[in-house]
Amino acid sequence: MPVSADSSRLVYEGLKGCGVRLLSVLPETWLVHLVSLAEADPEMTLVRLAKEEEGVGVSVGAHLAGVRSAMLMQNHGLLASVNGIVSLAQLYRVPLLMLVSYRGGFGEEHPWQTEGGGVTEEVLRALRIPYLALERAGEAAARLRQAQTLAEASLRPVALLLCRDMMWEE
Amino acid sequence: MLRLEAMRAIYPLLAERIVVTNMGAAPAELFSLGHQPGFFYVWHSMGLASSVALGISLARPELAVVALDGDGSVLMNLGTFTTIARHRPPNLLHVVFDNEVLLSVGRSFSTATATGSDLAAIAAAAGIPRTATCHSPEALADACREALAAAEPAVLVAKVEPVGPASYFIDLHLLENRFQFERHLRGLRGGRQEIRRSQEGGGVKEGGTP
């Protein structure tokens, strides 16, 4: 499987490095190694969701309870979570770290990913969510730390887009 | 039964626990019985009250967490039963007040529970180990007491009349509630180690002002 195990490991180490101890996920192809790393890690509470929006609730609960968390999902999961993000995380001023696999961009071979890929950044901008496209795994640790610092300072969601060049080895 | 009667019957069980409500009548009636620092009211984002409660119960296994929900809300997030069932938090009780309507919209639009959808049966089929449907305040209080004593998650459905409070207003801004609640949960940990998010995590180090 050409999903990059090395990049996944660096992203996971970045998450651990900024103190994330609870991860809500809805798996997809690019995220398989990240989910496996969380599964194998006794320090991580892995919450397996039925639909991504639940993860907003879980992360809000974890934050109020004093545990750092993150959501791991595909960009279509971000689209499926919009009301939770707006009416819970933003309304209640809760930092929410979102790692979003950015499907449907240049190089995408699956037709069903392309519409979501085309609107992802516009949706993030419309929601006023600060985001960065993470294209090189070597930057993961620093960008994750910056994202979390901003989320906690602003008490708002922040997103990192996990891009094809980093996640997929052609 | 009236939801308010049901709420009054279980209030002594709620007062000392962590409670997360959905929006509408449940928070207004709970608030009218007496706000506690462990009560968190999730206005809007229908369906996510139980997800917030799940996050708290997984993050803090030592706390007893109760989600107070409604049929309209839980029908928007039926997957929550499957997620709770697969993680089986022993400290989570999910109470659903089922009045078979979307009451707070002003006119009583029926929900699917009015036409036979059985939330307790759905929860049981999702894998929730302890479920029941209660038709009296006493039965609900007994079921809550037993569920709180058991080391497994539970879903209790309380069938209530479609009657709400005169006003849904509560004199507690949602952000005031949110910060008080977070502080309360931090205090329950009993230590100072948790005073870290804004100071340490946010980049403000001890002794320095950026």
Interface residues (C-beta under 8 A of the other chain):
Chain A: G19 L22 T45 V47 R48 L49 A50 K51 E53 E54 G55 V56 G57 V58 S59 V60 G61 A62 H63 L64 A65 G66 V67 R68 S69 N83 G84 S87 L88 L91 Y92 R93 V94 Q148 T149 E152 A153
Chain B: V20 F40 V42 W43 H44 S45 G47 L48 A49 S50 S51 V52 A53 L54 G55 I56 S57 L58 A59 R60 L63 N77 G79 T80 T82 T83 R86 H87 L174 L175 R178 F181 E182 L185 R186 R189 E194 R197 S198 G201 G202 G203
